[in-house]
Amino acid sequence: MSGVSRRSIVVAADGSDRNGAALGWAAAEALRRDVGLVVVRAVPAEGRADPALLAAAAGQLAAVLPRERVQTEVRVGRPEEVLCAEDSGVAMVVVGKRGMSALPRMLVGSTSLAVAARSPVPVVVVPDGWDPPAGDVRPLTVGVDPDHAHDLVLDAAFRRARRLGVPLIAVHGWEPPASLAAADEPAALEHRAHDRFAEVIDAWEKRFPTVDVRRVASSQHPAVAVLDAADAQLLVLGRRAGSGFSGFGFGSVTRAVLHYASCPVLVVPAD
């Protein structure tokens, strides 16, 4: 197994009941990859961590992952800072959808959003209460922007679909931009965009001939198109450099999907 695949998975622990879904997803992923799992609790500089919290989290994972594969750590600092710290030993970070300190009314927590937007490694955001069926054979869904078809995003989606032996739904959404000039023909622009999408997927199908790819070329906003195809075990999306404190640009497709997706979302940094 390569060195990259041996790196650990980090999961955030906050002691809440809803955090159990993220812990469970991370443990199952560590088992599939045959890597270690690091359960991290972030505390402020003046605060103290309750050792019982981490012990309970580790105990919860015992049914999935051998105890010797689970490590617990207390890290001082803001959650998004400690979880996004550069570390060559980390392959993936897993967080709960509402984060460590989110208000109940929020669809996705500020911590979870910040980690997904800033982390140097892929991040999986797991909805509260996520409980997939045993032997889940539902497809994966990947959102594709043919103008920014980053290899890292598509490679992650195709490799995972191949490893799990499940179909991959490739989705491209397009709607006329607000800046559309009067002389432009929306139908022609959409047709060209869908043609570029087809070209991108054609190339990746040649690289992964055993993956069952199902294409969706939609006339809806990309976020709506992806969410419409979200009856999946995982959504895979890219993250480009954005603006603002969250790291996602205003109107970001990935940010919108994170708010409304009912299944885990894998965010791959592609900038």
C-alpha positions as CSV (number, residue, x, y, z in Angstrom):
1,M,0.0,0.0,0.0
2,S,1.4,3.4,-0.9
3,G,2.5,5.9,1.7
4,V,-0.3,8.3,0.9
5,S,-3.0,5.7,1.6
6,R,-1.4,4.9,5.0
7,R,-2.0,8.3,6.4
8,S,-4.5,8.6,9.2
9,I,-8.1,10.0,9.1
10,V,-8.9,12.7,11.6
11,V,-12.4,13.1,13.1
12,A,-13.6,16.0,15.3
13,A,-15.2,15.0,18.6
14,D,-17.5,17.5,20.4
15,G,-19.3,15.2,22.9
16,S,-22.8,15.8,21.4
17,D,-25.1,13.0,20.4
18,R,-25.2,14.3,16.8
19,N,-21.5,13.8,16.5
20,G,-21.9,10.1,16.5
21,A,-22.6,10.0,12.8
22,A,-19.3,11.6,11.9
23,L,-17.4,9.3,14.3
24,G,-19.1,6.3,12.7
25,W,-18.4,7.4,9.2
26,A,-14.8,8.1,9.9
27,A,-14.3,4.7,11.6
28,A,-15.9,2.8,8.7
29,E,-13.6,4.7,6.3
30,A,-10.5,4.0,8.3
31,L,-11.4,0.3,8.3
32,R,-11.9,0.3,4.5
33,R,-8.6,2.0,4.0
34,D,-6.8,0.0,6.6
35,V,-5.4,3.2,8.3
36,G,-5.5,4.7,11.8
37,L,-8.1,7.1,13.1
38,V,-7.3,10.1,15.2
39,V,-10.2,11.5,17.3
40,V,-9.5,15.2,18.0
41,R,-11.0,17.4,20.7
42,A,-10.3,21.1,20.3
43,V,-10.2,23.3,23.4
44,P,-9.4,27.0,24.0
45,A,-6.1,27.9,25.6
46,E,-7.8,28.6,28.9
47,G,-10.0,25.5,28.8
48,R,-9.6,21.9,29.8
49,A,-10.8,18.8,28.0
50,D,-13.0,16.2,29.7
51,P,-11.0,12.9,29.4
52,A,-14.3,11.0,29.7
53,L,-15.5,12.6,26.4
54,L,-12.7,11.2,24.4
55,A,-12.8,7.9,26.2
56,A,-16.5,7.7,25.3
57,A,-15.9,8.5,21.7
58,A,-13.2,5.9,21.4
59,G,-15.4,3.3,23.1
60,Q,-18.2,4.1,20.6
61,L,-15.9,3.1,17.8
62,A,-14.8,-0.2,19.3
63,A,-17.5,-2.1,17.5
64,V,-16.1,-0.9,14.1
65,L,-12.4,-0.4,14.5
66,P,-9.8,-2.2,16.7
67,R,-8.9,-0.1,19.7
68,E,-5.2,-0.1,18.8
69,R,-6.1,1.7,15.6
70,V,-7.8,4.6,17.4
71,Q,-5.8,7.5,18.9
72,T,-7.3,10.4,20.9
73,E,-5.8,13.8,21.1
74,V,-6.6,17.1,22.8
75,R,-5.4,20.1,20.7
76,V,-5.4,23.7,21.9
77,G,-7.0,26.3,19.7
78,R,-10.1,27.1,17.6
79,P,-11.6,23.9,16.1
80,E,-11.1,25.1,12.5
81,E,-7.5,26.0,13.2
82,V,-6.5,22.7,14.8
83,L,-8.4,20.6,12.2
84,C,-6.9,22.6,9.2
85,A,-3.3,22.5,10.4
86,E,-0.8,21.3,7.9
87,D,0.1,17.7,8.7
88,S,1.7,15.2,6.3
89,G,0.3,12.3,8.3
90,V,-3.4,13.3,7.7
91,A,-5.2,12.0,4.6
92,M,-8.7,13.2,5.4
93,V,-10.7,15.2,8.0
94,V,-14.2,14.3,9.0
95,V,-16.6,16.7,10.7
96,G,-20.3,16.6,11.7
97,K,-22.5,18.8,9.6
98,R,-23.4,21.3,12.4
99,G,-19.9,21.5,13.8
100,M,-18.8,21.9,17.3
101,S,-20.6,25.1,18.3
102,A,-23.3,25.6,15.7
103,L,-26.7,27.1,16.6
104,P,-29.6,24.6,16.0
105,R,-31.1,26.9,13.4
106,M,-28.0,26.7,11.2
107,L,-28.1,24.2,8.3
108,V,-24.3,23.7,8.4
109,G,-22.1,24.8,11.3
110,S,-19.6,27.6,10.9
111,T,-16.8,25.3,12.1
112,S,-17.8,22.6,9.6
113,L,-18.0,25.1,6.8
114,A,-14.6,26.7,7.7
115,V,-12.9,23.3,7.8
116,A,-14.4,22.3,4.5
117,A,-13.3,25.6,2.9
118,R,-9.8,25.8,4.3
119,S,-8.4,22.3,4.9
120,P,-5.4,21.3,2.9
121,V,-6.7,17.8,2.7
122,P,-10.1,16.4,1.6
123,V,-12.9,16.9,4.1
124,V,-16.1,14.9,4.6
125,V,-19.1,16.6,6.2
126,V,-21.5,14.1,7.7
127,P,-25.1,15.0,8.4
128,D,-26.5,14.5,11.9
129,G,-28.0,11.1,12.3
130,W,-26.6,9.7,9.1
131,D,-27.1,5.9,9.2
132,P,-26.5,4.2,5.9
133,P,-27.8,0.6,5.3
134,A,-25.4,-2.3,5.7
135,G,-23.6,-3.0,2.5
136,D,-24.7,0.3,1.0
137,V,-24.6,-0.1,-2.8
138,R,-26.1,3.3,-3.7
139,P,-24.0,5.3,-6.3
140,L,-21.6,8.1,-5.7
141,T,-22.4,11.5,-7.2
142,V,-19.8,13.9,-8.5
143,G,-20.5,17.5,-9.5
144,V,-18.6,18.5,-12.7
145,D,-17.7,21.9,-13.9
146,P,-16.2,21.3,-17.3
147,D,-14.5,24.7,-17.3
148,H,-12.7,23.8,-14.0
149,A,-12.6,20.0,-14.3
150,H,-10.0,19.4,-11.7
151,D,-8.2,16.1,-11.9
152,L,-8.1,15.7,-8.1
153,V,-11.9,15.8,-7.8
154,L,-12.6,13.5,-10.6
155,D,-9.8,11.1,-9.6
156,A,-11.2,10.9,-6.1
157,A,-14.7,10.1,-7.4
158,F,-13.7,7.6,-10.0
159,R,-11.2,5.8,-7.7
160,R,-13.8,5.5,-4.9
161,A,-16.5,4.2,-7.2
162,R,-14.1,1.6,-8.6
163,R,-13.0,0.6,-5.1
164,L,-16.6,0.2,-3.9
165,G,-17.9,-1.3,-7.1
166,V,-20.8,1.2,-7.3
167,P,-22.1,3.4,-10.1
168,L,-20.9,7.0,-10.4
169,I,-23.4,9.7,-11.3
170,A,-21.6,12.6,-13.0
171,V,-23.7,15.8,-12.9
172,H,-23.4,19.0,-14.8
173,G,-25.8,21.9,-14.2
174,W,-26.0,25.0,-16.4
175,E,-28.2,28.1,-16.3
176,P,-27.8,31.4,-18.1
177,P,-25.4,33.6,-16.2
178,A,-26.6,37.0,-15.0
179,S,-24.0,38.7,-17.2
180,L,-25.4,37.1,-20.4
181,A,-25.1,39.7,-23.2
182,A,-28.1,40.4,-25.4
183,A,-26.4,39.0,-28.4
184,D,-25.7,35.7,-26.7
185,E,-27.9,32.7,-27.4
186,P,-28.6,30.8,-24.1
187,A,-29.5,27.6,-25.9
188,A,-26.2,27.6,-27.9
189,L,-24.1,28.4,-24.8
190,E,-25.8,25.6,-22.8
191,H,-25.2,23.1,-25.7
192,R,-21.5,24.0,-25.8
193,A,-21.2,23.6,-22.0
194,H,-22.9,20.2,-22.1
195,D,-20.6,19.2,-24.9
196,R,-17.5,20.2,-22.8
197,F,-19.0,18.1,-20.0
198,A,-19.3,15.1,-22.3
199,E,-15.7,15.5,-23.4
200,V,-14.4,15.6,-19.9
201,I,-16.3,12.5,-18.8
202,D,-15.4,10.6,-22.0
203,A,-11.7,11.0,-21.1
204,W,-12.2,9.8,-17.5
205,E,-14.3,6.8,-18.7
206,K,-11.3,5.7,-20.7
207,R,-9.1,5.9,-17.6
208,F,-11.6,3.9,-15.6
209,P,-13.3,1.5,-18.0
210,T,-14.8,-0.6,-15.2
211,V,-16.7,2.2,-13.6
212,D,-20.4,2.4,-14.5
213,V,-20.8,6.1,-15.2
214,R,-24.2,7.7,-15.5
215,R,-24.3,11.2,-16.9
216,V,-26.8,14.0,-15.9
217,A,-26.6,17.2,-18.0
218,S,-29.1,19.5,-16.4
219,S,-30.6,22.9,-17.3
220,Q,-30.7,23.9,-13.6
221,H,-28.3,25.7,-11.4
222,P,-25.3,23.4,-10.7
223,A,-26.2,23.2,-6.9
224,V,-29.8,22.2,-7.7
225,A,-28.7,19.7,-10.3
226,V,-26.3,18.0,-7.8
227,L,-28.9,18.0,-5.0
228,D,-31.4,16.4,-7.4
229,A,-29.0,13.5,-7.9
230,A,-28.2,13.2,-4.2
231,D,-29.8,9.9,-3.5
232,A,-26.2,8.6,-3.0
233,Q,-23.9,7.3,-0.3
234,L,-21.6,10.3,-0.9
235,L,-21.4,13.5,-2.9
236,V,-18.0,14.5,-4.3
237,L,-17.3,18.2,-5.0
238,G,-14.3,20.4,-5.6
239,R,-13.3,23.6,-3.8
240,R,-11.7,26.5,-5.6
241,A,-10.2,29.5,-3.9
242,G,-12.9,31.9,-2.8
243,S,-13.3,35.1,-0.9
244,G,-14.6,36.0,2.5
245,F,-13.9,34.5,5.9
246,S,-15.3,31.1,5.1
247,G,-13.0,30.4,2.1
248,F,-16.0,29.8,-0.2
249,G,-16.9,32.6,-2.7
250,F,-20.3,34.1,-2.6
251,G,-22.7,31.8,-4.5
252,S,-20.4,28.8,-4.3
253,V,-22.0,25.6,-5.5
254,T,-20.1,23.6,-2.9
255,R,-21.2,25.9,-0.1
256,A,-24.9,25.6,-1.2
257,V,-24.7,21.8,-1.4
258,L,-23.2,21.5,2.0
259,H,-26.1,23.4,3.5
260,Y,-28.8,21.2,1.9
261,A,-27.3,17.8,1.3
262,S,-28.9,14.9,3.2
263,C,-25.9,12.6,2.7
264,P,-22.2,13.0,3.4
265,V,-20.3,15.4,1.2
266,L,-16.6,15.0,0.3
267,V,-15.0,18.3,-0.5
268,V,-11.7,18.0,-2.4
269,P,-9.4,21.0,-2.4
270,A,-8.5,21.6,-6.0
271,D,-7.0,25.1,-5.9
